[in-house]
Structure formats: C-alpha cells, structure tokens
C-alpha cells in the first residue's frame, strides 16, 4: 500500500502543475480548446507507451471503460470552465466534494464522517457570503462542483476498469473515450482559436503533466487502494493546488480561504 500512496502523491503533484500551466493557456484558446488539446495529446502519448491494440476487451470491460472515460472527459471540461472564473486552489477545494462524498458512501467508519464535517466546514468558508459575493464567481463555483461529481464517477468506474485491466491500458482507453467526449465541445466553442501552432509545445507539456503521467499512476494506485482510502488521500489536492497557484500563477488566497483548505 505504501508504494500506491507514493504513486498517488506523485500523480497529484503532476496534475496540479499541469492545471497551473493550463490556466495560462485558457485565455489563449479557451477552456474547451485547452481540454481538447490536453486529452488528445495525452491519448496519443498513452497509445504509444501502452499499445492497447494488442488487447481484447469483453463487453463488460468496454462498458466500464466508456463510463470511466466519459466521466473523465466531462470532469476535465467542467474543471477547466471553473478555472476560467476562480483561482486554482478554490476550484480544487470545491471539486473535492465529489471524491469525499464517495468516500463516505463507501465507508462505515465513524472517523470518515469527521472528514466530511471538516470538509463541509472548509467548503462553507470558500462559498460567497454577503461581503465577498462580488469577488467569487458563482458560475465558476458551480462548474467546480459539477466537476467534483464527475470526479467521483471517475474514481468509481476507474476502479472497476482497473480491476479488469492493467492500469496503463485502462488509462489509455479511458483517455481515448474522454478525448472523443471533449473534442466536439472543443471545436464547437473554441475551434476558431485552437489552430495556433505556437501553443503546441505548452499543450503537449500540459497533456504530459495533467493526463498521461497522473492518470496512469492513479490507475495503478486504484488497484491497490480501497476507494475510501483513495478519496481521503485526495484531500491533499486543494493544498497542492493552492501552492501551485501561488508559485505559477501568483494567486494569493485570502486568510479565510487558506483556513478552508
């Protein structure tokens, strides 16, 4: 289990660094365009590494992969839409509602409910109040919460797919489905801005940091960790995201927001 936890920590650091770089690209090609590039390049990388054409998938496994990949694609889209409007650390804090809720639903231990209470308190602190409603975008908050719901589905279906396949193969096929889900939104919303060759190196780096590396590591970790343990460990994501937001994006959170993390 220790090795799985280490893999998950590396994955979390990688994905938040990728999100930080992605936020600098969103103003150039849009949230949907950034999502499409990220998932497309990540899929290409994973196909080259894991070569899934060598494997055959039964119907049940394919259904798990479709749900896993679909939730992954929609999670990325809604999360990047939230990044257009709110800081990275706050977006990840709100998004964490999803995996935390899943942890509670799959656990019977009283201690896990303490985690939920603390998380609920933290989330209430970052929600807009009368004196701060003008500084926090409600649409961005909504997108982050929706992304959290898809994050929970990603964990649930990812674990099911990962038990039937090698983690790298499952990640590759899930990423491919996610790309097919996201690209229609990318072309419909940001197609006129996407064909900019100058952004390709950054888009490739984002794909590597945000998708190819972390999702492969997460799929391996999911096979070795209980769902509730995976969800609770993800509570480190908001703090990591806030550090990346500060270092890469100069996003300084208010004291009350820092307490909520």
ChimeraX attribute file (.defattr): number of C-alpha atoms within 10 A of each C-alpha:
attribute: neighborCount
match mode: 1-to-1
recipient: residues
	/A:1	10
	/A:2	10
	/A:3	11
	/A:4	18
	/A:5	18
	/A:6	13
	/A:7	18
	/A:8	25
	/A:9	21
	/A:10	14
	/A:11	23
	/A:12	26
	/A:13	18
	/A:14	22
	/A:15	25
	/A:16	25
	/A:17	21
	/A:18	23
	/A:19	23
	/A:20	26
	/A:21	21
	/A:22	25
	/A:23	22
	/A:24	15
	/A:25	18
	/A:26	18
	/A:27	11
	/A:28	15
	/A:29	22
	/A:30	22
	/A:31	26
	/A:32	26
	/A:33	29
	/A:34	28
	/A:35	31
	/A:36	29
	/A:37	24
	/A:38	27
	/A:39	31
	/A:40	22
	/A:41	22
	/A:42	28
	/A:43	25
	/A:44	15
	/A:45	19
	/A:46	24
	/A:47	20
	/A:48	11
	/A:49	13
	/A:50	18
	/A:51	13
	/A:52	16
	/A:53	9
	/A:54	7
	/A:55	8
	/A:56	9
	/A:57	12
	/A:58	8
	/A:59	9
	/A:60	12
	/A:61	17
	/A:62	16
	/A:63	14
	/A:64	21
	/A:65	28
	/A:66	21
	/A:67	20
	/A:68	30
	/A:69	29
	/A:70	24
	/A:71	27
	/A:72	30
	/A:73	28
	/A:74	22
	/A:75	28
	/A:76	25
	/A:77	25
	/A:78	23
	/A:79	28
	/A:80	27
	/A:81	24
	/A:82	28
	/A:83	24
	/A:84	20
	/A:85	17
	/A:86	21
	/A:87	24
	/A:88	28
	/A:89	28
	/A:90	29
	/A:91	29
	/A:92	28
	/A:93	26
	/A:94	27
	/A:95	30
	/A:96	27
	/A:97	25
	/A:98	22
	/A:99	27
	/A:100	27
	/A:101	21
	/A:102	21
	/A:103	23
	/A:104	21
	/A:105	13
	/A:106	14
	/A:107	16
	/A:108	11
	/A:109	9
	/A:110	9
	/A:111	10
	/A:112	18
	/A:113	17
	/A:114	12
	/A:115	17
	/A:116	17
	/A:117	11
	/A:118	13
	/A:119	21
	/A:120	15
	/A:121	14
	/A:122	19
	/A:123	19
	/A:124	14
	/A:125	16
	/A:126	22
	/A:127	17
	/A:128	15
	/A:129	12
	/A:130	6
	/A:131	7
	/A:132	11
	/A:133	11
	/A:134	10
	/A:135	10
	/A:136	17
	/A:137	17
	/A:138	16
	/A:139	14
	/A:140	23
	/A:141	24
	/A:142	18
	/A:143	25
	/A:144	30
	/A:145	24
	/A:146	20
	/A:147	31
	/A:148	26
	/A:149	21
	/A:150	25
	/A:151	27
	/A:152	25
	/A:153	22
	/A:154	24
	/A:155	23
	/A:156	19
	/A:157	21
	/A:158	27
	/A:159	26
	/A:160	19
	/A:161	30
	/A:162	25
	/A:163	16
	/A:164	15
	/A:165	18
	/A:166	15
	/A:167	23
	/A:168	24
	/A:169	23
	/A:170	30
	/A:171	32
	/A:172	28
	/A:173	23
	/A:174	28
	/A:175	31
	/A:176	25
	/A:177	22
	/A:178	29
	/A:179	26
	/A:180	16
	/A:181	21
	/A:182	26
	/A:183	21
	/A:184	15
	/A:185	17
	/A:186	24
	/A:187	15
	/A:188	11
	/A:189	16
	/A:190	19
	/A:191	16
	/A:192	12
	/A:193	13
	/A:194	20
	/A:195	12
	/A:196	10
	/A:197	8
	/A:198	8
	/A:199	15
	/A:200	14
	/A:201	10
	/A:202	17
	/A:203	26
	/A:204	18
	/A:205	18
	/A:206	29
	/A:207	29
	/A:208	23
	/A:209	25
	/A:210	27
	/A:211	29
	/A:212	29
	/A:213	21
	/A:214	25
	/A:215	29
	/A:216	23
	/A:217	22
	/A:218	27
	/A:219	26
	/A:220	23
	/A:221	25
	/A:222	24
	/A:223	20
	/A:224	18
	/A:225	17
	/A:226	15
	/A:227	21
	/A:228	20
	/A:229	16
	/A:230	22
	/A:231	24
	/A:232	19
	/A:233	15
	/A:234	16
	/A:235	19
	/A:236	17
	/A:237	21
	/A:238	24
	/A:239	17
	/A:240	22
	/A:241	26
	/A:242	28
	/A:243	20
	/A:244	22
	/A:245	24
	/A:246	17
	/A:247	13
	/A:248	14
	/A:249	16
	/A:250	12
	/A:251	16
	/A:252	15
	/A:253	16
	/A:254	9
	/A:255	8
	/A:256	11
	/A:257	19
	/A:258	17
	/A:259	12
	/A:260	20
	/A:261	25
